[in-house]
Amino acid sequence: MPGRSLHALTAAAVLALAACAHSAPSVKETPVSTDAASPSVRRLPVKEWPLRFKRHSFGAYCYDTLTCSVWYANLEHGSEEPSPPASTYGPGYLDHLGGGHGMIRNFPPPAVVTWRSKDGQPHRAEIDIGEIFRDELIRHNVAREEMADLPDGIYRNEPSILLEVNDRTIRVWMRAMIFLKKQVEVAGVMRADFRNDLVLVRSYTY
């Protein structure tokens, strides 16, 4: 919930954003077209593997806290109001959330998290995003041979890094949009030509 203003994009995102009254704009990520704008740009298999990133977007979301503040990349995320538990929004409570604070060059200083868990206990933690992702590898679930050809064979999408504060637990996730050669099944229907999986990278308990 970066910042102190909200931009609700979908009904699911509105519910999730309610977890922190003054949260960052939640972003339901939309596929970025890989069509070449110029006929001189050729679509080729991805050249560099594994996929790496030099910029990222960031989002922070709080659940089951009495207060919650996350400071990262010169922007505060959070709320001074209590946030409901994640169970309020169902098992897919993070499904439609992304990084609302974008174009962050790797890497700012660690994220500083200060919060009170639901039992009233105060906590403070520094989550070093740069250390967690020091290899700059994009975490995803797509095999190289499954990726669609790209303009000049270059992957240009920036991944989202999400930080979840949930009572006494902090989780760090990554989400990256990757286009596919063939459609995959989504909710029982063969309709998606991309994957945008949420991958858990690190978890801390306090």
HURAVEN-V635354 format. One line per field, one symbol per residue. psi: psi as a letter, one per 40 degrees, with the letter a starting at -180 (. if undefined). burial: + if it has 9 or more other C-alpha atoms within 8 Angstrom, else -. A space follows every 10 residues. Layout:
# HURAVEN-V635354
psi = ???
burial = ???
This chain:
# HURAVEN-V635354
psi = ghaeiihhdi dddddddedh dgiihihhhh hhhehhdiee hihiihdhhi hiieiiiiih hiifidihhh hhffhhiaie iihiidddei dfeedfiahe hifhhhiiii hhhhihieee hiihihhgdd ddfdefhhhi fhideeiiii heehhehhih hhhhhgbehh ihiihhhhii diiihhfehg ehfiifihhh dihih.
burial = ++++++-++- --+++++-++ ++++++++-- -----+---- ++++++---- --+-++++++ ++++++++++ ++---+++++ ++++++--+- --+--+++++ +--+---+++ ++++++++-- --+----+++ ------++++ -----+++++ +-++---+++ +++++++-++ ++++++++++ +-+++----- -++++-++++ +-+---
